[in-house]
Amino acid sequence: MARVLVVDDALFMRRMLSDILKKEGIEICGEAENGKDAIDKYQQLKPDLVTMDIVMPKIEEIDGIGAVKEIVKADAQAKIIMVSAMGQHSLVVEAIQAGAKDFVTKPFQPSRVIEAVKRALGG
């Protein structure tokens, strides 16, 4: 079973994404509410996949894209899916260039979330 770290500054969004994944039998091994916390939890939990919100408050100058860069620098094999709101196309492109594997948009379509997760995990 895949282990996923869910990162979003909004608890509601973390819960919504976690519920979609759990229904598919995917384990949520942890949650983080900012990029700095995401980096720390990634190193601690070693998840199979990370869902990373793009726009989050900067903590120690690290936002969602900064967290992607740091995680990929530490683990070139990291699998990260970006979560964005509509209209953040340029940020999605920047995140993909930083090492993210795919993206999903809010509001979530469960089928698209699962498709992106399976593709990122190679399934």
Secondary structure by P-SEA (a helix, b strand, c coil): cbbbbbbcccaaaaaaaaaaaaaaccccccccccaaaaaaaaaacccccccccccccccccccaaaaaaaaaaacccbbbbbbbcccaaaaaaaaaaacccccccccccaaaaaaaaaaaacc
